Amino acid sequence: MKYMCFFKSGEVKQQDKEKLMKSWNEWTQDLKEKGYIESGAAFGEGGKLITQKTVSDYRVKKDDLTGYLVLNVSNEQEAINLAKQSPDLPYGGSTVIRPCAEMREPVMKS
Protein backbone atom coordinates (compact mmCIF):
# COMPACT_ATOMS: atom_id res chain seq x y z
CA MET A 1 0.00 0.00 0.00
CA LYS A 2 1.10 3.55 -0.61
CA TYR A 3 0.48 6.37 1.85
CA MET A 4 1.29 10.04 1.45
CA CYS A 5 2.66 11.84 4.48
CA PHE A 6 2.23 15.61 4.51
CA PHE A 7 4.37 17.53 7.00
CA LYS A 8 3.89 20.84 8.80
CA SER A 9 6.77 22.16 10.84
CA GLY A 10 6.37 23.54 14.31
CA GLU A 11 8.07 26.42 16.06
CA VAL A 12 11.78 25.75 15.64
CA LYS A 13 14.23 28.06 17.36
CA GLN A 14 17.16 29.24 15.27
CA GLN A 15 19.64 27.29 17.40
CA ASP A 16 17.66 24.04 16.80
CA LYS A 17 17.36 24.27 12.99
CA GLU A 18 20.66 22.52 12.24
CA LYS A 19 19.83 19.71 14.69
CA LEU A 20 16.39 19.33 13.10
CA MET A 21 17.80 19.14 9.57
CA LYS A 22 20.30 16.49 10.70
CA SER A 23 17.44 14.51 12.24
CA TRP A 24 15.44 14.78 8.99
CA ASN A 25 18.40 13.57 6.91
CA GLU A 26 19.06 10.62 9.23
CA TRP A 27 15.38 9.65 9.47
CA THR A 28 14.69 9.77 5.74
CA GLN A 29 17.94 7.95 4.94
CA ASP A 30 16.94 5.17 7.35
CA LEU A 31 13.46 4.92 5.79
CA LYS A 32 15.01 4.87 2.31
CA GLU A 33 17.46 2.11 3.22
CA LYS A 34 14.58 0.02 4.61
CA GLY A 35 12.62 0.46 1.37
CA TYR A 36 9.78 2.59 2.76
CA ILE A 37 10.27 5.77 0.73
CA GLU A 38 9.08 5.84 -2.87
CA SER A 39 9.48 9.60 -3.29
CA GLY A 40 9.38 12.84 -1.37
CA ALA A 41 10.58 16.40 -1.15
CA ALA A 42 10.60 19.52 0.94
CA PHE A 43 8.57 22.35 -0.57
CA GLY A 44 10.40 25.46 -1.74
CA GLU A 45 9.27 29.03 -1.26
CA GLY A 46 6.53 30.54 -3.37
CA GLY A 47 4.62 28.86 -6.16
CA LYS A 48 1.48 29.58 -8.15
CA LEU A 49 -2.17 29.39 -7.16
CA ILE A 50 -4.19 28.27 -10.17
CA THR A 51 -7.96 28.51 -10.49
CA GLN A 52 -10.22 28.18 -13.50
CA LYS A 53 -9.96 31.92 -14.12
CA THR A 54 -6.60 33.06 -12.72
CA VAL A 55 -2.98 32.24 -12.07
CA SER A 56 -1.52 34.18 -9.16
CA ASP A 57 1.48 34.07 -6.86
CA TYR A 58 1.09 31.68 -3.95
CA ARG A 59 2.06 33.20 -0.63
CA VAL A 60 3.45 30.68 1.82
CA LYS A 61 1.78 30.91 5.21
CA LYS A 62 3.37 30.14 8.55
CA ASP A 63 1.39 26.92 9.01
CA ASP A 64 1.63 25.63 5.42
CA LEU A 65 2.77 22.18 4.47
CA THR A 66 6.55 21.94 4.36
CA GLY A 67 7.02 18.67 2.48
CA TYR A 68 5.81 15.18 1.72
CA LEU A 69 6.84 11.54 1.46
CA VAL A 70 5.20 8.68 -0.42
CA LEU A 71 5.62 5.56 1.70
CA ASN A 72 5.37 1.90 0.70
CA VAL A 73 3.87 0.14 3.73
CA SER A 74 1.88 -2.99 4.55
CA ASN A 75 -1.04 -1.21 6.18
CA GLU A 76 -2.28 2.02 7.75
CA GLN A 77 -0.84 1.19 11.18
CA GLU A 78 2.63 0.86 9.71
CA ALA A 79 2.23 4.28 8.05
CA ILE A 80 1.10 5.75 11.40
CA ASN A 81 4.07 4.21 13.22
CA LEU A 82 6.52 5.67 10.70
CA ALA A 83 4.82 9.09 10.67
CA LYS A 84 5.00 9.24 14.47
CA GLN A 85 8.80 9.33 14.08
CA SER A 86 8.71 12.62 12.14
CA PRO A 87 11.49 14.90 13.42
CA ASP A 88 9.08 17.88 13.45
CA LEU A 89 6.76 16.42 16.10
CA PRO A 90 8.87 17.37 19.15
CA TYR A 91 8.78 20.98 17.89
CA GLY A 92 5.01 21.11 17.65
CA GLY A 93 4.82 20.02 14.03
CA SER A 94 2.25 17.62 12.65
CA THR A 95 1.92 14.94 10.01
CA VAL A 96 -1.11 13.93 7.98
CA ILE A 97 -1.21 10.53 6.29
CA ARG A 98 -3.54 9.70 3.40
CA PRO A 99 -3.86 6.45 1.48
CA CYS A 100 -3.07 6.64 -2.22
CA ALA A 101 -5.83 5.24 -4.42
CA GLU A 102 -4.76 2.70 -7.01
CA MET A 103 -5.31 3.95 -10.54
CA ARG A 104 -6.81 1.12 -12.57
CA GLU A 105 -6.87 2.89 -15.95
CA PRO A 106 -4.77 5.69 -17.38
CA VAL A 107 -6.16 9.13 -16.69
CA MET A 108 -5.71 10.12 -20.32
CA LYS A 109 -6.11 7.75 -23.21
CA SER A 110 -4.47 8.55 -26.53
N, CA, C and O atoms as a GROMACS GRO file, in nm:
protein
  440
    1MET      N    1   0.084  -0.118   0.000
    1MET     CA    2   0.000   0.000   0.000
    1MET      C    3   0.089   0.124   0.000
    1MET      O    4   0.199   0.124   0.054
    2LYS      N    5   0.038   0.227  -0.061
    2LYS     CA    6   0.110   0.355  -0.061
    2LYS      C    7   0.032   0.455   0.025
    2LYS      O    8  -0.091   0.465   0.016
    3TYR      N    9   0.105   0.528   0.105
    3TYR     CA   10   0.048   0.637   0.185
    3TYR      C   11   0.130   0.762   0.162
    3TYR      O   12   0.253   0.757   0.153
    4MET      N   13   0.061   0.874   0.151
    4MET     CA   14   0.129   1.004   0.145
    4MET      C   15   0.134   1.061   0.286
    4MET      O   16   0.035   1.058   0.359
    5CYS      N   17   0.248   1.112   0.322
    5CYS     CA   18   0.266   1.184   0.448
    5CYS      C   19   0.288   1.330   0.412
    5CYS      O   20   0.378   1.363   0.335
    6PHE      N   21   0.208   1.417   0.469
    6PHE     CA   22   0.223   1.561   0.451
    6PHE      C   23   0.271   1.620   0.583
    6PHE      O   24   0.214   1.591   0.688
    7PHE      N   25   0.375   1.701   0.579
    7PHE     CA   26   0.437   1.753   0.700
    7PHE      C   27   0.415   1.903   0.716
    7PHE      O   28   0.419   1.979   0.620
    8LYS      N   29   0.391   1.942   0.841
    8LYS     CA   30   0.389   2.084   0.880
    8LYS      C   31   0.492   2.098   0.991
    8LYS      O   32   0.493   2.019   1.086
    9SER      N   33   0.577   2.197   0.979
    9SER     CA   34   0.677   2.216   1.084
    9SER      C   35   0.618   2.296   1.199
    9SER      O   36   0.520   2.369   1.183
   10GLY      N   37   0.679   2.280   1.313
   10GLY     CA   38   0.637   2.354   1.431
   10GLY      C   39   0.722   2.478   1.450
   10GLY      O   40   0.782   2.530   1.355
   11GLU      N   41   0.727   2.524   1.571
   11GLU     CA   42   0.807   2.642   1.606
   11GLU      C   43   0.948   2.597   1.639
   11GLU      O   44   0.974   2.544   1.747
   12VAL      N   45   1.039   2.618   1.546
   12VAL     CA   46   1.178   2.575   1.564
   12VAL      C   47   1.264   2.697   1.590
   12VAL      O   48   1.268   2.790   1.509
   13LYS      N   49   1.332   2.696   1.703
   13LYS     CA   50   1.423   2.806   1.736
   13LYS      C   51   1.545   2.800   1.644
   13LYS      O   52   1.585   2.692   1.599
   14GLN      N   53   1.602   2.914   1.617
   14GLN     CA   54   1.716   2.924   1.527
   14GLN      C   55   1.827   2.826   1.566
   14GLN      O   56   1.886   2.761   1.480
   15GLN      N   57   1.855   2.815   1.696
   15GLN     CA   58   1.964   2.729   1.740
   15GLN      C   59   1.932   2.580   1.722
   15GLN      O   60   2.023   2.497   1.730
   16ASP      N   61   1.805   2.544   1.698
   16ASP     CA   62   1.766   2.404   1.680
   16ASP      C   63   1.753   2.364   1.533
   16ASP      O   64   1.735   2.245   1.504
   17LYS      N   65   1.761   2.458   1.441
   17LYS     CA   66   1.736   2.427   1.299
   17LYS      C   67   1.838   2.328   1.242
   17LYS      O   68   1.800   2.237   1.168
   18GLU      N   69   1.964   2.344   1.275
   18GLU     CA   70   2.066   2.252   1.224
   18GLU      C   71   2.043   2.111   1.278
   18GLU      O   72   2.055   2.013   1.205
   19LYS      N   73   2.011   2.101   1.406
   19LYS     CA   74   1.983   1.971   1.469
   19LYS      C   75   1.862   1.906   1.402
   19LYS      O   76   1.862   1.786   1.377
   20LEU      N   77   1.759   1.985   1.374
   20LEU     CA   78   1.639   1.933   1.310
   20LEU      C   79   1.670   1.881   1.169
   20LEU      O   80   1.625   1.773   1.132
   21MET      N   81   1.745   1.957   1.092
   21MET     CA   82   1.780   1.914   0.956
   21MET      C   83   1.862   1.784   0.959
   21MET      O   84   1.843   1.696   0.874
   22LYS      N   85   1.952   1.773   1.055
   22LYS     CA   86   2.030   1.649   1.070
   22LYS      C   87   1.937   1.533   1.101
   22LYS      O   88   1.952   1.424   1.046
   23SER      N   89   1.841   1.556   1.189
   23SER     CA   90   1.744   1.451   1.224
   23SER      C   91   1.662   1.409   1.102
   23SER      O   92   1.638   1.290   1.081
   24TRP      N   93   1.620   1.509   1.021
   24TRP     CA   94   1.544   1.478   0.899
   24TRP      C   95   1.627   1.393   0.804
   24TRP      O   96   1.578   1.293   0.751
   25ASN      N   97   1.752   1.431   0.782
   25ASN     CA   98   1.840   1.357   0.691
   25ASN      C   99   1.861   1.214   0.738
   25ASN      O  100   1.855   1.120   0.658
   26GLU      N  101   1.885   1.196   0.868
   26GLU     CA  102   1.906   1.062   0.923
   26GLU      C  103   1.779   0.978   0.914
   26GLU      O  104   1.784   0.860   0.878
   27TRP      N  105   1.665   1.038   0.948
   27TRP     CA  106   1.538   0.965   0.947
   27TRP      C  107   1.501   0.921   0.806
   27TRP      O  108   1.467   0.804   0.783
   28THR      N  109   1.508   1.013   0.710
   28THR     CA  110   1.469   0.977   0.574
   28THR      C  111   1.569   0.879   0.511
   28THR      O  112   1.529   0.793   0.432
   29GLN      N  113   1.695   0.891   0.545
   29GLN     CA  114   1.794   0.795   0.494
   29GLN      C  115   1.764   0.656   0.548
   29GLN      O  116   1.773   0.558   0.474
   30ASP      N  117   1.729   0.646   0.674
   30ASP     CA  118   1.694   0.517   0.735
   30ASP      C  119   1.570   0.457   0.667
   30ASP      O  120   1.568   0.339   0.634
   31LEU      N  121   1.467   0.540   0.646
   31LEU     CA  122   1.346   0.492   0.579
   31LEU      C  123   1.376   0.447   0.437
   31LEU      O  124   1.321   0.348   0.389
   32LYS      N  125   1.463   0.521   0.369
   32LYS     CA  126   1.501   0.487   0.231
   32LYS      C  127   1.574   0.353   0.227
   32LYS      O  128   1.544   0.267   0.143
   33GLU      N  129   1.668   0.336   0.317
   33GLU     CA  130   1.746   0.211   0.322
   33GLU      C  131   1.657   0.091   0.352
   33GLU      O  132   1.685  -0.020   0.307
   34LYS      N  133   1.551   0.111   0.426
   34LYS     CA  134   1.458   0.002   0.461
   34LYS      C  135   1.350  -0.017   0.354
   34LYS      O  136   1.264  -0.104   0.368
   35GLY      N  137   1.354   0.063   0.248
   35GLY     CA  138   1.262   0.046   0.137
   35GLY      C  139   1.124   0.108   0.154
   35GLY      O  140   1.033   0.077   0.078
   36TYR      N  141   1.108   0.197   0.252
   36TYR     CA  142   0.978   0.259   0.276
   36TYR      C  143   0.949   0.377   0.183
   36TYR      O  144   0.834   0.398   0.144
   37ILE      N  145   1.050   0.454   0.148
   37ILE     CA  146   1.027   0.577   0.073
   37ILE      C  147   1.026   0.550  -0.077
   37ILE      O  148   1.122   0.497  -0.133
   38GLU      N  149   0.916   0.589  -0.141
   38GLU     CA  150   0.908   0.584  -0.287
   38GLU      C  151   0.952   0.717  -0.346
   38GLU      O  152   1.026   0.721  -0.444
   39SER      N  153   0.907   0.826  -0.286
   39SER     CA  154   0.948   0.960  -0.329
   39SER      C  155   0.918   1.058  -0.218
   39SER      O  156   0.854   1.024  -0.118
   40GLY      N  157   0.964   1.181  -0.236
   40GLY     CA  158   0.938   1.284  -0.138
   40GLY      C  159   1.022   1.407  -0.164
   40GLY      O  160   1.118   1.403  -0.241
   41ALA      N  161   0.984   1.516  -0.100
   41ALA     CA  162   1.058   1.640  -0.116
   41ALA      C  163   1.011   1.740  -0.011
   41ALA      O  164   0.900   1.732   0.041
   42ALA      N  165   1.099   1.834   0.017
   42ALA     CA  166   1.060   1.952   0.094
   42ALA      C  167   1.008   2.054  -0.007
   42ALA      O  168   1.056   2.058  -0.120
   43PHE      N  169   0.911   2.134   0.033
   43PHE     CA  170   0.857   2.235  -0.057
   43PHE      C  171   0.944   2.360  -0.050
   43PHE      O  172   0.988   2.401   0.057
   44GLY      N  173   0.967   2.421  -0.166
   44GLY     CA  174   1.040   2.546  -0.174
   44GLY      C  175   0.949   2.664  -0.145
   44GLY      O  176   0.830   2.646  -0.120
   45GLU      N  177   1.004   2.780  -0.149
   45GLU     CA  178   0.927   2.903  -0.126
   45GLU      C  179   0.844   2.937  -0.250
   45GLU      O  180   0.881   2.903  -0.362
   46GLY      N  181   0.733   3.003  -0.227
   46GLY     CA  182   0.653   3.054  -0.337
   46GLY      C  183   0.574   2.946  -0.409
   46GLY      O  184   0.542   2.842  -0.352
   47GLY      N  185   0.543   2.974  -0.534
   47GLY     CA  186   0.462   2.886  -0.616
   47GLY      C  187   0.352   2.965  -0.684
   47GLY      O  188   0.350   3.088  -0.678
   48LYS      N  189   0.261   2.895  -0.746
   48LYS     CA  190   0.148   2.958  -0.815
   48LYS      C  191   0.018   2.896  -0.764
   48LYS      O  192   0.009   2.776  -0.739
   49LEU      N  193  -0.082   2.980  -0.750
   49LEU     CA  194  -0.217   2.939  -0.716
   49LEU      C  195  -0.298   2.947  -0.845
   49LEU      O  196  -0.312   3.054  -0.903
   50ILE      N  197  -0.351   2.834  -0.888
   50ILE     CA  198  -0.419   2.827  -1.017
   50ILE      C  199  -0.566   2.794  -0.994
   50ILE      O  200  -0.600   2.695  -0.930
   51THR      N  201  -0.653   2.877  -1.049
   51THR     CA  202  -0.796   2.851  -1.049
   51THR      C  203  -0.842   2.845  -1.194
   51THR      O  204  -0.761   2.859  -1.286
   52GLN      N  205  -0.970   2.824  -1.213
   52GLN     CA  206  -1.022   2.818  -1.350
   52GLN      C  207  -1.002   2.950  -1.423
   52GLN      O  208  -0.987   2.952  -1.546
   53LYS      N  209  -1.002   3.061  -1.349
   53LYS     CA  210  -0.996   3.192  -1.412
   53LYS      C  211  -0.862   3.265  -1.397
   53LYS      O  212  -0.832   3.354  -1.476
   54THR      N  213  -0.782   3.228  -1.298
   54THR     CA  214  -0.660   3.306  -1.272
   54THR      C  215  -0.540   3.219  -1.240
   54THR      O  216  -0.553   3.102  -1.203
   55VAL      N  217  -0.424   3.278  -1.256
   55VAL     CA  218  -0.298   3.224  -1.207
   55VAL      C  219  -0.235   3.337  -1.128
   55VAL      O  220  -0.209   3.445  -1.182
   56SER      N  221  -0.209   3.313  -0.999
   56SER     CA  222  -0.152   3.418  -0.916
   56SER      C  223  -0.039   3.362  -0.831
   56SER      O  224  -0.025   3.240  -0.818
   57ASP      N  225   0.040   3.451  -0.774
   57ASP     CA  226   0.148   3.407  -0.686
   57ASP      C  227   0.089   3.343  -0.560
   57ASP      O  228  -0.009   3.392  -0.504
   58TYR      N  229   0.150   3.234  -0.518
   58TYR     CA  230   0.109   3.168  -0.395
   58TYR      C  231   0.196   3.220  -0.282
   58TYR      O  232   0.318   3.216  -0.289
   59ARG      N  233   0.133   3.268  -0.179
   59ARG     CA  234   0.206   3.320  -0.063
   59ARG      C  235   0.209   3.214   0.046
   59ARG      O  236   0.105   3.172   0.098
   60VAL      N  237   0.329   3.170   0.080
   60VAL     CA  238   0.345   3.068   0.182
   60VAL      C  239   0.305   3.126   0.316
   60VAL      O  240   0.347   3.235   0.354
   61LYS      N  241   0.223   3.050   0.388
   61LYS     CA  242   0.178   3.091   0.522
   61LYS      C  243   0.259   3.018   0.627
   61LYS      O  244   0.322   2.915   0.599
   62LYS      N  245   0.258   3.070   0.746
   62LYS     CA  246   0.337   3.014   0.855
   62LYS      C  247   0.304   2.867   0.881
   62LYS      O  248   0.394   2.789   0.911
   63ASP      N  249   0.177   2.829   0.869
   63ASP     CA  250   0.139   2.692   0.901
   63ASP      C  251   0.116   2.604   0.778
   63ASP      O  252   0.045   2.504   0.785
   64ASP      N  253   0.176   2.642   0.664
   64ASP     CA  254   0.163   2.563   0.542
   64ASP      C  255   0.237   2.430   0.552
   64ASP      O  256   0.320   2.408   0.641
   65LEU      N  257   0.204   2.343   0.459
   65LEU     CA  258   0.277   2.218   0.447
   65LEU      C  259   0.421   2.249   0.408
   65LEU      O  260   0.448   2.342   0.332
   66THR      N  261   0.513   2.170   0.463
   66THR     CA  262   0.655   2.194   0.436
   66THR      C  263   0.717   2.086   0.348
   66THR      O  264   0.827   2.105   0.297
   67GLY      N  265   0.648   1.974   0.331
   67GLY     CA  266   0.702   1.867   0.248
   67GLY      C  267   0.613   1.744   0.251
   67GLY      O  268   0.508   1.742   0.315
   68TYR      N  269   0.659   1.642   0.180
   68TYR     CA  270   0.581   1.518   0.172
   68TYR      C  271   0.673   1.399   0.150
   68TYR      O  272   0.786   1.413   0.105
   69LEU      N  273   0.622   1.281   0.182
   69LEU     CA  274   0.684   1.154   0.146
   69LEU      C  275   0.574   1.062   0.094
   69LEU      O  276   0.461   1.068   0.141
   70VAL      N  277   0.607   0.978  -0.002
   70VAL     CA  278   0.520   0.868  -0.042
   70VAL      C  279   0.584   0.742   0.016
   70VAL      O  280   0.697   0.708  -0.018
   71LEU      N  281   0.510   0.674   0.102
   71LEU     CA  282   0.562   0.556   0.170
   71LEU      C  283   0.501   0.428   0.114
   71LEU      O  284   0.382   0.424   0.081
   72ASN      N  285   0.582   0.325   0.103
   72ASN     CA  286   0.537   0.190   0.070
   72ASN      C  287   0.529   0.114   0.202
   72ASN      O  288   0.632   0.086   0.264
   73VAL      N  289   0.409   0.081   0.245
   73VAL     CA  290   0.387   0.014   0.373
   73VAL      C  291   0.290  -0.102   0.356
   73VAL      O  292   0.224  -0.114   0.252
   74SER      N  293   0.280  -0.185   0.458
   74SER     CA  294   0.188  -0.299   0.455
   74SER      C  295   0.046  -0.260   0.487
   74SER      O  296  -0.049  -0.318   0.434
   75ASN      N  297   0.030  -0.159   0.575
   75ASN     CA  298  -0.104  -0.121   0.618
   75ASN      C  299  -0.100   0.018   0.682
   75ASN      O  300   0.007   0.078   0.697
   76GLU      N  301  -0.218   0.068   0.718
   76GLU     CA  302  -0.228   0.202   0.775
   76GLU      C  303  -0.150   0.214   0.906
   76GLU      O  304  -0.085   0.316   0.930
   77GLN      N  305  -0.154   0.112   0.990
   77GLN     CA  306  -0.084   0.119   1.118
   77GLN      C  307   0.066   0.136   1.099
   77GLN      O  308   0.131   0.208   1.175
   78GLU      N  309   0.120   0.070   0.999
   78GLU     CA  310   0.263   0.086   0.971
   78GLU      C  311   0.293   0.229   0.928
   78GLU      O  312   0.394   0.286   0.968
   79ALA      N  313   0.206   0.288   0.846
   79ALA     CA  314   0.223   0.428   0.805
   79ALA      C  315   0.216   0.520   0.927
   79ALA      O  316   0.296   0.613   0.938
   80ILE      N  317   0.122   0.495   1.017
   80ILE     CA  318   0.110   0.575   1.140
   80ILE      C  319   0.237   0.564   1.222
   80ILE      O  320   0.291   0.664   1.269
   81ASN      N  321   0.286   0.442   1.241
   81ASN     CA  322   0.407   0.421   1.322
   81ASN      C  323   0.527   0.495   1.264
   81ASN      O  324   0.606   0.552   1.339
   82LEU      N  325   0.541   0.494   1.132
   82LEU     CA  326   0.652   0.567   1.070
   82LEU      C  327   0.633   0.717   1.083
   82LEU      O  328   0.727   0.790   1.114
   83ALA      N  329   0.510   0.765   1.059
   83ALA     CA  330   0.482   0.909   1.067
   83ALA      C  331   0.503   0.963   1.208
   83ALA      O  332   0.540   1.079   1.225
   84LYS      N  333   0.480   0.881   1.308
   84LYS     CA  334   0.500   0.924   1.447
   84LYS      C  335   0.647   0.949   1.480
   84LYS      O  336   0.678   1.004   1.585
   85GLN      N  337   0.736   0.910   1.389
   85GLN     CA  338   0.880   0.933   1.408
   85GLN      C  339   0.927   1.063   1.342
   85GLN      O  340   1.046   1.094   1.345
   86SER      N  341   0.835   1.139   1.283
   86SER     CA  342   0.871   1.262   1.214
   86SER      C  343   0.952   1.354   1.305
   86SER      O  344   0.909   1.382   1.418
   87PRO      N  345   1.066   1.401   1.260
   87PRO     CA  346   1.149   1.490   1.342
   87PRO      C  347   1.081   1.621   1.381
   87PRO      O  348   1.126   1.686   1.476
   88ASP      N  349   0.977   1.662   1.312
   88ASP     CA  350   0.908   1.788   1.345
   88ASP      C  351   0.818   1.776   1.468
   88ASP      O  352   0.788   1.878   1.531
   89LEU      N  353   0.775   1.657   1.503
   89LEU     CA  354   0.676   1.642   1.610
   89LEU      C  355   0.721   1.700   1.744
   89LEU      O  356   0.641   1.765   1.811
   90PRO      N  357   0.846   1.678   1.787
   90PRO     CA  358   0.887   1.737   1.915
   90PRO      C  359   0.885   1.891   1.917
   90PRO      O  360   0.888   1.952   2.024
   91TYR      N  361   0.881   1.952   1.799
   91TYR     CA  362   0.878   2.098   1.789
   91TYR      C  363   0.738   2.153   1.765
   91TYR      O  364   0.720   2.270   1.730
   92GLY      N  365   0.638   2.067   1.784
   92GLY     CA  366   0.501   2.111   1.765
   92GLY      C  367   0.449   2.094   1.623
   92GLY      O  368   0.340   2.142   1.591
   93GLY      N  369   0.526   2.028   1.539
   93GLY     CA  370   0.482   2.002   1.403
   93GLY      C  371   0.376   1.893   1.399
   93GLY      O  372   0.342   1.834   1.501
   94SER      N  373   0.325   1.866   1.280
   94SER     CA  374   0.225   1.762   1.265
   94SER      C  375   0.244   1.691   1.132
   94SER      O  376   0.309   1.742   1.040
   95THR      N  377   0.185   1.574   1.122
   95THR     CA  378   0.192   1.494   1.001
   95THR      C  379   0.053   1.441   0.970
   95THR      O  380  -0.017   1.392   1.059
   96VAL      N  381   0.014   1.450   0.845
   96VAL     CA  382  -0.111   1.393   0.798
   96VAL      C  383  -0.076   1.278   0.705
   96VAL      O  384   0.009   1.293   0.617
   97ILE      N  385  -0.140   1.162   0.724
   97ILE     CA  386  -0.121   1.052   0.629
   97ILE      C  387  -0.251   1.030   0.553
   97ILE      O  388  -0.360   1.041   0.609
   98ARG      N  389  -0.238   0.999   0.425
   98ARG     CA  390  -0.354   0.970   0.340
   98ARG      C  391  -0.320   0.852   0.252
   98ARG      O  392  -0.210   0.845   0.197
   99PRO      N  393  -0.413   0.757   0.238
   99PRO     CA  394  -0.386   0.645   0.148
   99PRO      C  395  -0.390   0.693   0.003
   99PRO      O  396  -0.468   0.782  -0.032
  100CYS      N  397  -0.306   0.634  -0.080
  100CYS     CA  398  -0.307   0.664  -0.222
  100CYS      C  399  -0.399   0.563  -0.291
  100CYS      O  400  -0.384   0.442  -0.273
  101ALA      N  401  -0.492   0.612  -0.369
  101ALA     CA  402  -0.583   0.524  -0.442
  101ALA      C  403  -0.507   0.462  -0.559
  101ALA      O  404  -0.426   0.528  -0.624
  102GLU      N  405  -0.535   0.338  -0.585
  102GLU     CA  406  -0.476   0.270  -0.701
  102GLU      C  407  -0.548   0.318  -0.826
  102GLU      O  408  -0.671   0.320  -0.831
  103MET      N  409  -0.472   0.355  -0.927
  103MET     CA  410  -0.531   0.395  -1.054
  103MET      C  411  -0.540   0.270  -1.141
  103MET      O  412  -0.438   0.207  -1.172
  104ARG      N  413  -0.661   0.235  -1.180
  104ARG     CA  414  -0.681   0.112  -1.257
  104ARG      C  415  -0.667   0.136  -1.407
  104ARG      O  416  -0.628   0.046  -1.481
  105GLU      N  417  -0.699   0.256  -1.453
  105GLU     CA  418  -0.687   0.289  -1.595
  105GLU      C  419  -0.612   0.420  -1.607
  105GLU      O  420  -0.615   0.502  -1.516
  106PRO      N  421  -0.545   0.440  -1.719
  106PRO     CA  422  -0.477   0.569  -1.738
  106PRO      C  423  -0.577   0.684  -1.731
  106PRO      O  424  -0.692   0.671  -1.773
  107VAL      N  425  -0.532   0.795  -1.677
  107VAL     CA  426  -0.616   0.913  -1.669
  107VAL      C  427  -0.649   0.963  -1.808
  107VAL      O  428  -0.763   1.000  -1.837
  108MET      N  429  -0.551   0.965  -1.895
  108MET     CA  430  -0.571   1.012  -2.032
  108MET      C  431  -0.541   0.898  -2.128
  108MET      O  432  -0.437   0.833  -2.120
  109LYS      N  433  -0.633   0.876  -2.218
  109LYS     CA  434  -0.611   0.775  -2.321
  109LYS      C  435  -0.578   0.845  -2.451
  109LYS      O  436  -0.637   0.948  -2.484
  110SER      N  437  -0.483   0.790  -2.526
  110SER     CA  438  -0.447   0.855  -2.653
  110SER      C  439  -0.533   0.806  -2.766
  110SER      O  440  -0.517   0.849  -2.880
   0.00000   0.00000   0.00000
